[in-house]
């Protein structure tokens, strides 16, 4: 029987850490459970690393309301532990485990620099370059080799000198010198946008491309797409602002949801509404309130972490 691939094994470890954390927080863990957790942590270095990361992540969401927990976790029947064990199989339904699952894969946790959902970070590298990470992003930094690896998410990079610095993505390389660039990566592709200066792109397939300030291009596994004009509103996140100009509400909400822990849903009927304005990302609840004040929609909150937008009912 073949061994699981590194990525599959990493996900299994994270899932196990999530299950252990959910069990402990349920209030049902006994002495044997605590001993079992300790054995699991001691059995492998990666287990202990995953557990420490899980603890750190859970601490960030220490105020998560218990209303998100499965009702079965609060029932006093003698068979509660059996129900609990079954419930842990559906990790996304358990608050702690669900939060951890949002941070997969494990390589994001192990990255040199990373941000959680809603967090942004800025650092100055040893060579003087200025790096900013958007929400839920991760980067590995090799200063001596003048190389960054974008593991996940979005970064902005300003390189002041002429010595080239390479950004490695899953879809190719971006070579930056005396330029300012934004690189956004997801599972399907990578968008490279140039604020100022010039840079070179080396797609996985196809010829090397050159881009100048005001241009952007999408990279995919099959190569680069057409060069288009850069949306000057897009980099607002660097100042903590999400800007929109006559933008479809559905697109706006998909962007906004990446800055919110928890679930944000909306009715399909709201997709085509239009949004214009500048919205502070440090208070996404207020953004939803402002949308409800200016658009025909209502905000229904089961908890801070479970919000649904519905068309506003006509007043009688």
C-alpha positions, -999 to +999 in steps of 0.1 A: +000+000+000+015+034-010+022+061+015+000+093+013+015+122-005+031+150+016+001+173+009-024+147+019-005+138+050-002+174+060-040+178+057-045+147+078-023+161+105-042+194+105-075+176+106-063+156+136-052+187+154-086+203+147-104+172+161-083+172+193-090+209+198-127+205+192-128+176+217-111+195+244-133+226+239-165+205+240-160+199+277-163+161+272-126+153+273-116+129+302-081+119+315-078+093+288-085+119+261-058+142+275-033+114+277-042+104+241-036+139+229-002+140+247+008+108+230-002+121+196+018+153+202+048+134+213+047+109+185+059+133+157+074+167+155+049+178+128+021+168+152+034+191+179+039+219+154+003+215+141-010+215+177+009+247+186-004+264+154-039+253+162-037+267+197-023+300+184-051+303+158-078+294+183-065+321+206-071+347+179-108+338+179-112+334+216-145+353+216-161+329+191-197+325+203-207+291+214-239+293+193-219+281+164-211+248+181-231+217+174-261+213+196-251+178+204-220+191+222-243+207+248-266+178+255-262+160+289-273+125+279-250+096+288-245+089+250-232+124+244-196+112+239-207+089+211-226+118+195-195+139+199-172+114+183-195+112+153-198+150+151-160+154+150-161+136+116-178+167+102-149+190+111-164+221+094-193+221+118-172+225+149-161+261+155-124+255+164-119+229+137-138+250+112-115+279+119-085+257+115-098+243+082-099+278+068-061+280+073-052+248+053-029+237+039-002+232+066+025+249+045+006+282+051+012+278+088+049+270+083+055+300+060+080+326+071+053+353+071+016+347+071-017+364+079-050+351+092-084+360+078-089+397+081-053+404+091-029+425+071+009+428+076+037+449+064+075+443+068+107+458+055+131+431+042+168+432+049+176+445+014+152+475+019+123+461-001+089+468+014+065+438+015+028+438+024+006+408+029-031+409+024-057+388+043-051+350+045-017+351+028+016+334+033+051+340+020+085+323+023+114+347+023+150+339+011+168+373+015+202+360+005+188+344-027+167+375-033+136+353-037+101+352-023+077+323-026+040+332-026+025+303-009-011+316-007-030+349-011-019+383-021+012+405-016+024+439-026+062+444-031+082+475-036+118+470-047+138+503-045+171+492-061+182+477-094+191+443-080+163+419-092+142+401-067+122+370-078+086+362-067+079+325-072+043+315-077+026+282-087+022+296-122+055+312-130+081+337-118+079+375-114+112+393-116+111+427-099+137+456-098+131+493-091+094+485-093+062+481-073+040+451-080+010+433-066+007+395-070-025+377-061-027+339-063-055+313-058-060+277-068-068+286-104-043+313-113-023+343-105-028+380-113+003+402-116-004+440-115+023+467-118+019+499-099+051+515-112+083+506-130+089+476-152+091+438-145+095+405-163+073+375-161+083+339-168+052+318-171+053+280-167+046+279-205+051+304-232+076+333-237+089+358-212+068+389-209+075+425-199+050+446-180+051+483-172+033+505-147-005+505-152-006+470-167-016+436-154-018+400-167-033+367-155-011+336-153-024+301-154-009+267-158-012+270-196+006+303-197-002+341-196-034+358-208-037+391-225-022+423-210-049+446-196-051+479-178-045+479-141-075+487-119-063+517-097-089+509-071-076+474-065-047+482-042-068+500-016-064+470+008-028+483+014-043+512+033-070+491+048-097+502+024-120+482+000-130+506-028-157+501-054-171+521-083-204+508-097-193+473-088-217+444-088-227+436-052-219+399-056-183+406-066-180+431-038-193+406-012-170+378-024-141+402-019-154+414+015-159+378+027-122+371+024-117+396+053-143+381+076-140+350+098-171+330+096-199+326+070-213+354+048-242+345+025-265+364+004-296+358-018-288+355-056-313+383-062-288+407-046-259+399-070-267+425-096-271+455-073-243+481-077-219+494-050-199+526-050-178+538-021-147+533+001-151+509+030-128+504+060-117+468+063-110+470+100-148+468+107-166+446+082-197+446+103-200+483+097-195+477+060-226+455+060-245+481+080-236+507+054-247+485+026-280+479+043-285+517+046-278+524+010-292+493-008-325+474-006-312+446+016-313+435+052-286+420+074-296+389+094-270+378+119-274+344+137-240+352+153-211+375+145-198+347+124-229+336+105-245+364+085-270+363+057-281+392+034-317+392+022-337+415-001-354+441+020-391+434+026-415+461+015-429+479+044-466+478+047 
